[in-house]
Amino acid sequence: MALKLYKPTTPGRRGMTTADTEVLTKKKPTKSLIVIKKTGSGRNNQGKITVRHRGGGVKRYYRLVDFDFKQVKSAVVEAIEYDPNRSAHIALVRLDSGKPAYVIAGSGMKVGDQLASGDDAAIKAGNRLALKNIPAGTQIYNIELVLGKGGQIARSAGAKASLISKESPKEGFVQVRLPSGEVRLVNENCQATIGTVGNEQHQNIKYGSAGRRRRLGWRPQVRGKAMNPVDHPHGGGEGQQPTAIYKYGQKTPWGKPALGLKTRRRKSTQAMIIRGRGKGRRK
């Protein structure tokens, strides 16, 4: 998929790019597969801001994507659609029962393709199988971590993981290299889709103007060094003060180290990690 370029008629248009929509075959979503999405503007149930710089934006409908897609003997891709709630495109498929469903569109997926899932599914892009039935070295996406919960890993545009080995220190598990480079043990009965997620050029899109980001639901950000000391650890000083940041290290607004601080605390899954993100085994 290519990117669409624009003539520099305004400063915002200079260097601005958008995704080419030629691969999309249907504009309006299927009504039975959408629900109203209420935006929280980054606030919790008490109205307190828990995620900064979010709010506003164009109203959206949430597409009910089937991340599980189990025991489907045959499904036909009817359309490739845009989903405003994710970076990847979605595919409208007609199941063998006659019902429609949305799935994550893989790279190269097109109208008319046949998809299947289960033990009898062929080893080809778009089909969904248990990890124990997928050959080692195969690229996969939409990986299930908890049996019966559906795919959770490698669902964004261009994402892919690799099934690197079926031999692992724990019986009944396989080794999967995640997009971050981390090697993790996953139950061999968990499902995964063969191939890579489509819309690979999404990461190369340049928004060009602030208004385009606002319509996506992002509010302005202010640099910490432009604030007062009461508002941010980087704030204050006479004029520009970069030396203080370099001397004491970059901090979050709450005074914690912003770079390099390990925040992982989930001890229950620590044994599932064979190798961290390119840094050897975690301890």
ZALO-969521 format. One record per residue (C-alpha): residue in three letters; x negated, y negated, z negated; residue number from 1. Coordinates in Angstrom, 2 decimals, decimal comma, always signed. Each point is the difference from the previous one (the first is absolute). Layout:
! residues N
<rec residuo="ALA" xx="X" yy="Y" zz="Z" num="NUM"/>
...
! end
This chain:
! residues 283
<rec residuo="MET" xx="+0,00" yy="+0,00" zz="+0,00" num="1"/>
<rec residuo="ALA" xx="-1,39" yy="-3,38" zz="+1,03" num="2"/>
<rec residuo="LEU" xx="+0,36" yy="-3,41" zz="-1,61" num="3"/>
<rec residuo="LYS" xx="+1,78" yy="-2,92" zz="+1,60" num="4"/>
<rec residuo="LEU" xx="-2,04" yy="-3,20" zz="+0,37" num="5"/>
<rec residuo="TYR" xx="+1,34" yy="-3,57" zz="+0,24" num="6"/>
<rec residuo="LYS" xx="-1,19" yy="-3,17" zz="+1,68" num="7"/>
<rec residuo="PRO" xx="-1,35" yy="-2,55" zz="-2,52" num="8"/>
<rec residuo="THR" xx="+2,88" yy="-2,47" zz="+0,48" num="9"/>
<rec residuo="THR" xx="-0,10" yy="-0,88" zz="-3,75" num="10"/>
<rec residuo="PRO" xx="-2,61" yy="+0,45" zz="-2,75" num="11"/>
<rec residuo="GLY" xx="+2,10" yy="+2,81" zz="-1,44" num="12"/>
<rec residuo="ARG" xx="+0,13" yy="+1,82" zz="+3,31" num="13"/>
<rec residuo="ARG" xx="-3,77" yy="-0,14" zz="+0,48" num="14"/>
<rec residuo="GLY" xx="-1,28" yy="+3,48" zz="-0,70" num="15"/>
<rec residuo="MET" xx="+3,44" yy="+1,23" zz="-1,03" num="16"/>
<rec residuo="THR" xx="+0,93" yy="+3,56" zz="+1,00" num="17"/>
<rec residuo="THR" xx="+3,08" yy="+2,18" zz="-0,33" num="18"/>
<rec residuo="ALA" xx="+0,65" yy="+3,69" zz="+0,48" num="19"/>
<rec residuo="ASP" xx="+1,01" yy="+1,01" zz="+3,51" num="20"/>
<rec residuo="THR" xx="+3,59" yy="+1,23" zz="-0,17" num="21"/>
<rec residuo="GLU" xx="-0,07" yy="+1,99" zz="+3,23" num="22"/>
<rec residuo="VAL" xx="-0,32" yy="+3,24" zz="-1,97" num="23"/>
<rec residuo="LEU" xx="+3,29" yy="-0,74" zz="-1,80" num="24"/>
<rec residuo="THR" xx="+3,04" yy="+1,41" zz="+1,76" num="25"/>
<rec residuo="LYS" xx="+2,83" yy="-1,13" zz="-2,30" num="26"/>
<rec residuo="LYS" xx="+0,57" yy="-3,37" zz="-1,67" num="27"/>
<rec residuo="LYS" xx="+2,89" yy="+0,47" zz="-2,44" num="28"/>
<rec residuo="PRO" xx="-0,23" yy="+2,67" zz="-2,71" num="29"/>
<rec residuo="THR" xx="+2,49" yy="+2,81" zz="-0,46" num="30"/>
<rec residuo="LYS" xx="+2,66" yy="-1,22" zz="-2,45" num="31"/>
<rec residuo="SER" xx="+0,31" yy="+3,30" zz="-1,83" num="32"/>
<rec residuo="LEU" xx="-3,73" yy="-0,09" zz="-0,85" num="33"/>
<rec residuo="ILE" xx="-0,28" yy="-3,50" zz="-1,50" num="34"/>
<rec residuo="VAL" xx="+0,87" yy="-1,48" zz="-3,37" num="35"/>
<rec residuo="ILE" xx="-0,11" yy="-3,56" zz="-1,33" num="36"/>
<rec residuo="LYS" xx="-3,37" yy="-0,86" zz="-1,54" num="37"/>
<rec residuo="LYS" xx="-0,04" yy="-2,41" zz="-2,91" num="38"/>
<rec residuo="THR" xx="-3,28" yy="-1,85" zz="-0,40" num="39"/>
<rec residuo="GLY" xx="-1,27" yy="-0,57" zz="-3,52" num="40"/>
<rec residuo="SER" xx="-2,45" yy="-2,80" zz="+0,91" num="41"/>
<rec residuo="GLY" xx="-2,69" yy="+1,72" zz="-2,08" num="42"/>
<rec residuo="ARG" xx="+2,04" yy="-0,16" zz="-3,23" num="43"/>
<rec residuo="ASN" xx="+1,02" yy="+2,64" zz="-2,52" num="44"/>
<rec residuo="ASN" xx="+3,43" yy="+0,52" zz="-1,59" num="45"/>
<rec residuo="GLN" xx="-0,68" yy="-2,88" zz="-2,39" num="46"/>
<rec residuo="GLY" xx="-0,76" yy="-2,48" zz="+2,76" num="47"/>
<rec residuo="LYS" xx="-3,70" yy="-0,13" zz="-0,82" num="48"/>
<rec residuo="ILE" xx="-2,45" yy="-0,17" zz="+2,91" num="49"/>
<rec residuo="THR" xx="-1,97" yy="+3,25" zz="+0,08" num="50"/>
<rec residuo="VAL" xx="-1,32" yy="-0,25" zz="+3,58" num="51"/>
<rec residuo="ARG" xx="-1,17" yy="-3,45" zz="+1,02" num="52"/>
<rec residuo="HIS" xx="+0,39" yy="-1,68" zz="+3,38" num="53"/>
<rec residuo="ARG" xx="+3,18" yy="+1,84" zz="+1,03" num="54"/>
<rec residuo="GLY" xx="+3,45" yy="-1,41" zz="+0,75" num="55"/>
<rec residuo="GLY" xx="+2,22" yy="-1,31" zz="+2,75" num="56"/>
<rec residuo="GLY" xx="-0,30" yy="+1,56" zz="+3,42" num="57"/>
<rec residuo="VAL" xx="+2,52" yy="+1,24" zz="+2,51" num="58"/>
<rec residuo="LYS" xx="+2,69" yy="+2,35" zz="-1,29" num="59"/>
<rec residuo="ARG" xx="-0,55" yy="+3,65" zz="+0,88" num="60"/>
<rec residuo="TYR" xx="+1,82" yy="+3,30" zz="+0,06" num="61"/>
<rec residuo="TYR" xx="-1,80" yy="+3,00" zz="-1,41" num="62"/>
<rec residuo="ARG" xx="-0,35" yy="+2,94" zz="+2,42" num="63"/>
<rec residuo="LEU" xx="+0,59" yy="+3,38" zz="-1,63" num="64"/>
<rec residuo="VAL" xx="-3,10" yy="+1,85" zz="+1,19" num="65"/>
<rec residuo="ASP" xx="-0,11" yy="+3,77" zz="-0,51" num="66"/>
<rec residuo="PHE" xx="-3,46" yy="+0,56" zz="-1,52" num="67"/>
<rec residuo="ASP" xx="+0,86" yy="+3,63" zz="-0,80" num="68"/>
<rec residuo="PHE" xx="+1,18" yy="+1,33" zz="+3,40" num="69"/>
<rec residuo="LYS" xx="+0,04" yy="+3,66" zz="-1,06" num="70"/>
<rec residuo="GLN" xx="+1,34" yy="+3,08" zz="+1,76" num="71"/>
<rec residuo="VAL" xx="+0,89" yy="-1,69" zz="+3,29" num="72"/>
<rec residuo="LYS" xx="-0,10" yy="+2,48" zz="+2,85" num="73"/>
<rec residuo="SER" xx="+0,34" yy="-2,61" zz="+2,73" num="74"/>
<rec residuo="ALA" xx="+0,35" yy="-3,78" zz="+0,11" num="75"/>
<rec residuo="VAL" xx="-0,10" yy="-2,29" zz="+3,02" num="76"/>
<rec residuo="VAL" xx="-1,46" yy="-3,50" zz="-0,13" num="77"/>
<rec residuo="GLU" xx="+2,68" yy="-2,39" zz="+1,28" num="78"/>
<rec residuo="ALA" xx="-1,65" yy="-3,38" zz="-0,65" num="79"/>
<rec residuo="ILE" xx="-3,05" yy="-1,76" zz="-1,41" num="80"/>
<rec residuo="GLU" xx="+1,03" yy="-2,93" zz="-2,23" num="81"/>
<rec residuo="TYR" xx="-1,50" yy="-2,85" zz="-1,97" num="82"/>
<rec residuo="ASP" xx="+0,25" yy="+0,15" zz="-3,78" num="83"/>
<rec residuo="PRO" xx="-0,44" yy="-3,33" zz="-1,86" num="84"/>
<rec residuo="ASN" xx="-0,68" yy="+1,83" zz="-3,26" num="85"/>
<rec residuo="ARG" xx="-3,21" yy="+1,75" zz="+1,11" num="86"/>
<rec residuo="SER" xx="-2,92" yy="-0,46" zz="+2,37" num="87"/>
<rec residuo="ALA" xx="+0,66" yy="+3,24" zz="+1,90" num="88"/>
<rec residuo="HIS" xx="+2,73" yy="+0,46" zz="+2,59" num="89"/>
<rec residuo="ILE" xx="+2,79" yy="+2,49" zz="-0,64" num="90"/>
<rec residuo="ALA" xx="+1,54" yy="+2,56" zz="+2,34" num="91"/>
<rec residuo="LEU" xx="+3,72" yy="+0,74" zz="+0,21" num="92"/>
<rec residuo="VAL" xx="+0,41" yy="+3,77" zz="+0,36" num="93"/>
<rec residuo="ARG" xx="+3,06" yy="+2,16" zz="+0,56" num="94"/>
<rec residuo="LEU" xx="-0,16" yy="+3,08" zz="-2,21" num="95"/>
<rec residuo="ASP" xx="+1,17" yy="+3,46" zz="+1,09" num="96"/>
<rec residuo="SER" xx="+3,06" yy="-0,53" zz="-2,23" num="97"/>
<rec residuo="GLY" xx="+0,96" yy="-3,04" zz="+2,09" num="98"/>
<rec residuo="LYS" xx="-0,76" yy="-2,56" zz="-2,70" num="99"/>
<rec residuo="PRO" xx="-2,37" yy="-2,94" zz="+0,63" num="100"/>
<rec residuo="ALA" xx="-3,06" yy="-0,67" zz="-2,16" num="101"/>
<rec residuo="TYR" xx="-2,96" yy="-2,35" zz="-0,14" num="102"/>
<rec residuo="VAL" xx="-3,59" yy="+1,28" zz="-0,24" num="103"/>
<rec residuo="ILE" xx="-3,38" yy="-1,72" zz="+0,12" num="104"/>
<rec residuo="ALA" xx="-1,01" yy="-0,34" zz="+3,65" num="105"/>
<rec residuo="GLY" xx="-3,33" yy="+1,65" zz="+0,73" num="106"/>
<rec residuo="SER" xx="-2,59" yy="-1,20" zz="+2,47" num="107"/>
<rec residuo="GLY" xx="+1,08" yy="+0,83" zz="+3,55" num="108"/>
<rec residuo="MET" xx="+3,52" yy="+1,00" zz="-1,02" num="109"/>
<rec residuo="LYS" xx="+2,56" yy="-0,84" zz="+2,69" num="110"/>
<rec residuo="VAL" xx="+3,65" yy="+0,49" zz="+0,86" num="111"/>
<rec residuo="GLY" xx="+0,84" yy="+3,59" zz="+0,86" num="112"/>
<rec residuo="ASP" xx="-2,66" yy="+1,63" zz="-2,17" num="113"/>
<rec residuo="GLN" xx="+1,00" yy="+3,12" zz="-1,90" num="114"/>
<rec residuo="LEU" xx="-0,79" yy="+0,09" zz="-3,72" num="115"/>
<rec residuo="ALA" xx="+0,27" yy="+2,85" zz="-2,47" num="116"/>
<rec residuo="SER" xx="-0,92" yy="+0,91" zz="-3,56" num="117"/>
<rec residuo="GLY" xx="-0,39" yy="+3,18" zz="-2,02" num="118"/>
<rec residuo="ASP" xx="-2,10" yy="+3,14" zz="+0,15" num="119"/>
<rec residuo="ASP" xx="+0,93" yy="+0,69" zz="+3,63" num="120"/>
<rec residuo="ALA" xx="-0,90" yy="-3,48" zz="+1,31" num="121"/>
<rec residuo="ALA" xx="-2,79" yy="-0,21" zz="+2,58" num="122"/>
<rec residuo="ILE" xx="-3,33" yy="-1,67" zz="-0,78" num="123"/>
<rec residuo="LYS" xx="+0,53" yy="-3,22" zz="+1,96" num="124"/>
<rec residuo="ALA" xx="+0,25" yy="-3,72" zz="-0,69" num="125"/>
<rec residuo="GLY" xx="+3,23" yy="-1,03" zz="-1,68" num="126"/>
<rec residuo="ASN" xx="+0,85" yy="+3,39" zz="-1,48" num="127"/>
<rec residuo="ARG" xx="+0,14" yy="+0,42" zz="-3,79" num="128"/>
<rec residuo="LEU" xx="-1,40" yy="+3,06" zz="-1,75" num="129"/>
<rec residuo="ALA" xx="-1,29" yy="+1,15" zz="-3,35" num="130"/>
<rec residuo="LEU" xx="-3,69" yy="-0,74" zz="-0,51" num="131"/>
<rec residuo="LYS" xx="-0,80" yy="+3,72" zz="-0,23" num="132"/>
<rec residuo="ASN" xx="+1,28" yy="+0,44" zz="+3,58" num="133"/>
<rec residuo="ILE" xx="-2,06" yy="-2,87" zz="+1,47" num="134"/>
<rec residuo="PRO" xx="-3,52" yy="+0,77" zz="+1,29" num="135"/>
<rec residuo="ALA" xx="-2,93" yy="-1,56" zz="-1,83" num="136"/>
<rec residuo="GLY" xx="-1,34" yy="-3,14" zz="+1,67" num="137"/>
<rec residuo="THR" xx="+3,44" yy="-1,14" zz="+1,21" num="138"/>
<rec residuo="GLN" xx="+1,00" yy="-3,65" zz="-0,32" num="139"/>
<rec residuo="ILE" xx="+3,22" yy="-0,44" zz="-1,97" num="140"/>
<rec residuo="TYR" xx="+2,24" yy="-2,74" zz="-1,42" num="141"/>
<rec residuo="ASN" xx="+3,09" yy="-0,43" zz="-2,20" num="142"/>
<rec residuo="ILE" xx="-1,46" yy="+2,41" zz="-2,54" num="143"/>
<rec residuo="GLU" xx="+2,02" yy="+1,37" zz="-2,88" num="144"/>
<rec residuo="LEU" xx="-1,63" yy="-0,06" zz="-3,45" num="145"/>
<rec residuo="VAL" xx="+2,84" yy="+1,36" zz="-2,13" num="146"/>
<rec residuo="LEU" xx="+1,97" yy="+2,98" zz="+1,29" num="147"/>
<rec residuo="GLY" xx="+3,44" yy="-1,07" zz="+1,19" num="148"/>
<rec residuo="LYS" xx="-0,64" yy="-3,74" zz="-0,34" num="149"/>
<rec residuo="GLY" xx="-0,84" yy="-0,72" zz="+3,64" num="150"/>
<rec residuo="GLY" xx="-2,98" yy="-1,70" zz="+1,57" num="151"/>
<rec residuo="GLN" xx="-1,81" yy="-2,62" zz="-2,05" num="152"/>
<rec residuo="ILE" xx="-3,51" yy="-0,33" zz="+1,45" num="153"/>
<rec residuo="ALA" xx="-1,18" yy="-1,38" zz="+3,39" num="154"/>
<rec residuo="ARG" xx="+3,23" yy="-1,64" zz="+1,18" num="155"/>
<rec residuo="SER" xx="-1,20" yy="-3,44" zz="+1,17" num="156"/>
<rec residuo="ALA" xx="-0,88" yy="-0,98" zz="+3,56" num="157"/>
<rec residuo="GLY" xx="-3,06" yy="+1,82" zz="+1,36" num="158"/>
<rec residuo="ALA" xx="-0,46" yy="+2,04" zz="-3,19" num="159"/>
<rec residuo="LYS" xx="-1,31" yy="+3,54" zz="+0,11" num="160"/>
<rec residuo="ALA" xx="-1,45" yy="+2,58" zz="-2,36" num="161"/>
<rec residuo="SER" xx="-1,89" yy="+3,22" zz="+0,63" num="162"/>
<rec residuo="LEU" xx="+0,49" yy="+3,51" zz="-1,28" num="163"/>
<rec residuo="ILE" xx="-3,69" yy="+0,75" zz="-0,51" num="164"/>
<rec residuo="SER" xx="+0,08" yy="+3,36" zz="-1,78" num="165"/>
<rec residuo="LYS" xx="+2,37" yy="+2,71" zz="-1,19" num="166"/>
<rec residuo="GLU" xx="-2,55" yy="+1,20" zz="-2,55" num="167"/>
<rec residuo="SER" xx="+0,14" yy="-1,87" zz="-3,29" num="168"/>
<rec residuo="PRO" xx="-1,05" yy="+0,48" zz="-3,62" num="169"/>
<rec residuo="LYS" xx="+3,68" yy="+0,34" zz="-0,95" num="170"/>
<rec residuo="GLU" xx="+2,07" yy="+2,86" zz="+1,42" num="171"/>
<rec residuo="GLY" xx="+3,02" yy="-0,99" zz="+2,05" num="172"/>
<rec residuo="PHE" xx="-1,41" yy="-3,40" zz="+0,98" num="173"/>
<rec residuo="VAL" xx="-1,74" yy="-1,42" zz="+3,09" num="174"/>
<rec residuo="GLN" xx="-2,42" yy="-2,90" zz="+0,40" num="175"/>
<rec residuo="VAL" xx="+1,27" yy="-3,11" zz="+1,81" num="176"/>
<rec residuo="ARG" xx="-2,09" yy="-3,05" zz="+0,87" num="177"/>
<rec residuo="LEU" xx="+2,25" yy="-3,05" zz="-0,46" num="178"/>
<rec residuo="PRO" xx="-0,26" yy="-3,21" zz="+2,08" num="179"/>
<rec residuo="SER" xx="-1,99" yy="-1,61" zz="-2,85" num="180"/>
<rec residuo="GLY" xx="-2,69" yy="+2,69" zz="+0,31" num="181"/>
<rec residuo="GLU" xx="+1,04" yy="+1,71" zz="-3,22" num="182"/>
<rec residuo="VAL" xx="+0,11" yy="+3,80" zz="+0,11" num="183"/>
<rec residuo="ARG" xx="+2,93" yy="+1,34" zz="-1,99" num="184"/>
<rec residuo="LEU" xx="+1,56" yy="+3,37" zz="-0,82" num="185"/>
<rec residuo="VAL" xx="+3,57" yy="+0,39" zz="+1,26" num="186"/>
<rec residuo="ASN" xx="+2,34" yy="+2,94" zz="-0,48" num="187"/>
<rec residuo="GLU" xx="-0,15" yy="+2,24" zz="+3,07" num="188"/>
<rec residuo="ASN" xx="+3,81" yy="+0,17" zz="+0,15" num="189"/>
<rec residuo="CYS" xx="+0,34" yy="-3,77" zz="+0,37" num="190"/>
<rec residuo="GLN" xx="+1,05" yy="-1,21" zz="+3,43" num="191"/>
<rec residuo="ALA" xx="-1,87" yy="-2,28" zz="+2,41" num="192"/>
<rec residuo="THR" xx="+0,57" yy="-1,23" zz="+3,55" num="193"/>
<rec residuo="ILE" xx="-2,64" yy="+0,71" zz="+2,64" num="194"/>
<rec residuo="GLY" xx="-1,58" yy="-2,98" zz="+1,78" num="195"/>
<rec residuo="THR" xx="-0,51" yy="-3,65" zz="-0,92" num="196"/>
<rec residuo="VAL" xx="+2,46" yy="-2,82" zz="-0,68" num="197"/>
<rec residuo="GLY" xx="+0,72" yy="-2,21" zz="+3,02" num="198"/>
<rec residuo="ASN" xx="-0,21" yy="-3,79" zz="+0,42" num="199"/>
<rec residuo="GLU" xx="-3,78" yy="+0,06" zz="-0,50" num="200"/>
<rec residuo="GLN" xx="-0,46" yy="-3,62" zz="+1,10" num="201"/>
<rec residuo="HIS" xx="+2,00" yy="-1,34" zz="-2,94" num="202"/>
<rec residuo="GLN" xx="-3,18" yy="-0,80" zz="-1,94" num="203"/>
<rec residuo="ASN" xx="-1,21" yy="-2,29" zz="+2,80" num="204"/>
<rec residuo="ILE" xx="+3,05" yy="-2,30" zz="+0,00" num="205"/>
<rec residuo="LYS" xx="-0,79" yy="-3,67" zz="-0,75" num="206"/>
<rec residuo="TYR" xx="+2,94" yy="-1,90" zz="-1,45" num="207"/>
<rec residuo="GLY" xx="-1,21" yy="-3,42" zz="+1,13" num="208"/>
<rec residuo="SER" xx="+2,34" yy="-2,18" zz="-2,06" num="209"/>
<rec residuo="ALA" xx="+1,07" yy="-0,22" zz="-3,64" num="210"/>
<rec residuo="GLY" xx="+3,66" yy="-0,01" zz="+0,97" num="211"/>
<rec residuo="ARG" xx="-0,29" yy="+3,45" zz="+1,48" num="212"/>
<rec residuo="ARG" xx="-1,31" yy="+1,31" zz="-3,31" num="213"/>
<rec residuo="ARG" xx="+2,82" yy="-1,73" zz="-1,89" num="214"/>
<rec residuo="ARG" xx="+2,60" yy="+1,75" zz="+2,15" num="215"/>
<rec residuo="LEU" xx="-1,63" yy="+3,30" zz="-0,97" num="216"/>
<rec residuo="GLY" xx="+0,61" yy="-0,79" zz="-3,66" num="217"/>
<rec residuo="TRP" xx="-3,41" yy="-1,37" zz="-1,04" num="218"/>
<rec residuo="ARG" xx="-0,29" yy="-3,23" zz="-2,00" num="219"/>
<rec residuo="PRO" xx="-3,09" yy="-2,26" zz="-0,10" num="220"/>
<rec residuo="GLN" xx="-3,13" yy="+0,91" zz="-1,94" num="221"/>
<rec residuo="VAL" xx="-2,20" yy="-2,50" zz="-1,83" num="222"/>
<rec residuo="ARG" xx="-3,73" yy="+0,55" zz="-0,57" num="223"/>
<rec residuo="GLY" xx="-1,03" yy="+0,43" zz="-3,61" num="224"/>
<rec residuo="LYS" xx="-2,83" yy="-2,54" zz="+0,28" num="225"/>
<rec residuo="ALA" xx="+2,55" yy="-2,63" zz="+1,06" num="226"/>
<rec residuo="MET" xx="+1,86" yy="+0,36" zz="-3,32" num="227"/>
<rec residuo="ASN" xx="-0,60" yy="-1,33" zz="-3,50" num="228"/>
<rec residuo="PRO" xx="-1,80" yy="+2,09" zz="-2,66" num="229"/>
<rec residuo="VAL" xx="+3,30" yy="+0,66" zz="-1,77" num="230"/>
<rec residuo="ASP" xx="+1,40" yy="+1,62" zz="+3,16" num="231"/>
<rec residuo="HIS" xx="-2,92" yy="+2,15" zz="+1,21" num="232"/>
<rec residuo="PRO" xx="-3,49" yy="+1,08" zz="-1,15" num="233"/>
<rec residuo="HIS" xx="-1,45" yy="-1,50" zz="+3,18" num="234"/>
<rec residuo="GLY" xx="+1,65" yy="-3,37" zz="-0,58" num="235"/>
<rec residuo="GLY" xx="-1,44" yy="-3,29" zz="-1,25" num="236"/>
<rec residuo="GLY" xx="-3,34" yy="-1,71" zz="+0,46" num="237"/>
<rec residuo="GLU" xx="-1,05" yy="-3,13" zz="+1,82" num="238"/>
<rec residuo="GLY" xx="+0,41" yy="+0,66" zz="+3,70" num="239"/>
<rec residuo="GLN" xx="-1,00" yy="+3,34" zz="+1,47" num="240"/>
<rec residuo="GLN" xx="-1,34" yy="+2,47" zz="-2,57" num="241"/>
<rec residuo="PRO" xx="-0,87" yy="+3,27" zz="+1,75" num="242"/>
<rec residuo="THR" xx="-2,94" yy="+0,80" zz="-2,30" num="243"/>
<rec residuo="ALA" xx="+2,26" yy="+0,79" zz="-2,97" num="244"/>
<rec residuo="ILE" xx="+1,86" yy="+2,62" zz="+2,03" num="245"/>
<rec residuo="TYR" xx="-3,23" yy="+1,65" zz="+1,13" num="246"/>
<rec residuo="LYS" xx="-1,51" yy="-0,13" zz="-3,52" num="247"/>
<rec residuo="TYR" xx="+2,90" yy="+1,55" zz="-1,91" num="248"/>
<rec residuo="GLY" xx="+1,57" yy="+1,96" zz="+2,86" num="249"/>
<rec residuo="GLN" xx="+3,31" yy="-0,43" zz="+1,74" num="250"/>
<rec residuo="LYS" xx="+2,98" yy="+0,29" zz="-2,32" num="251"/>
<rec residuo="THR" xx="+3,70" yy="+0,55" zz="+0,36" num="252"/>
<rec residuo="PRO" xx="+2,38" yy="-2,69" zz="-1,31" num="253"/>
<rec residuo="TRP" xx="+0,11" yy="+2,00" zz="-3,26" num="254"/>
<rec residuo="GLY" xx="-3,76" yy="+0,10" zz="-0,50" num="255"/>
<rec residuo="LYS" xx="-0,66" yy="+3,58" zz="+1,12" num="256"/>
<rec residuo="PRO" xx="-2,82" yy="+0,81" zz="+2,47" num="257"/>
<rec residuo="ALA" xx="+1,41" yy="-0,31" zz="+3,52" num="258"/>
<rec residuo="LEU" xx="-2,56" yy="+2,19" zz="+1,75" num="259"/>
<rec residuo="GLY" xx="-1,28" yy="+3,45" zz="-0,87" num="260"/>
<rec residuo="LEU" xx="+2,03" yy="+0,65" zz="-3,15" num="261"/>
<rec residuo="LYS" xx="+1,33" yy="+3,57" zz="-0,09" num="262"/>
<rec residuo="THR" xx="+3,69" yy="+0,01" zz="-0,89" num="263"/>
<rec residuo="ARG" xx="+0,89" yy="+3,65" zz="+0,48" num="264"/>
<rec residuo="ARG" xx="+1,59" yy="+1,41" zz="-3,18" num="265"/>
<rec residuo="ARG" xx="+2,02" yy="+2,96" zz="+1,27" num="266"/>
<rec residuo="LYS" xx="-1,81" yy="+2,80" zz="-1,78" num="267"/>
<rec residuo="SER" xx="+2,62" yy="+2,61" zz="+0,98" num="268"/>
<rec residuo="THR" xx="-1,15" yy="+0,00" zz="+3,64" num="269"/>
<rec residuo="GLN" xx="-3,71" yy="-0,56" zz="-0,65" num="270"/>
<rec residuo="ALA" xx="-0,77" yy="+3,68" zz="+0,63" num="271"/>
<rec residuo="MET" xx="+1,59" yy="-0,23" zz="+3,46" num="272"/>
<rec residuo="ILE" xx="-2,67" yy="-2,40" zz="+1,29" num="273"/>
<rec residuo="ILE" xx="-2,99" yy="+1,81" zz="+1,50" num="274"/>
<rec residuo="ARG" xx="-1,83" yy="-3,10" zz="+1,22" num="275"/>
<rec residuo="GLY" xx="+0,77" yy="-3,69" zz="-0,43" num="276"/>
<rec residuo="ARG" xx="+0,04" yy="-2,60" zz="+2,73" num="277"/>
<rec residuo="GLY" xx="-3,48" yy="+0,73" zz="+1,35" num="278"/>
<rec residuo="LYS" xx="-1,65" yy="-0,03" zz="-3,45" num="279"/>
<rec residuo="GLY" xx="-0,20" yy="+3,63" zz="-1,09" num="280"/>
<rec residuo="ARG" xx="+2,13" yy="+1,77" zz="-2,58" num="281"/>
<rec residuo="ARG" xx="+1,92" yy="-2,10" zz="-2,55" num="282"/>
<rec residuo="LYS" xx="-0,79" yy="+0,56" zz="-3,68" num="283"/>
! end
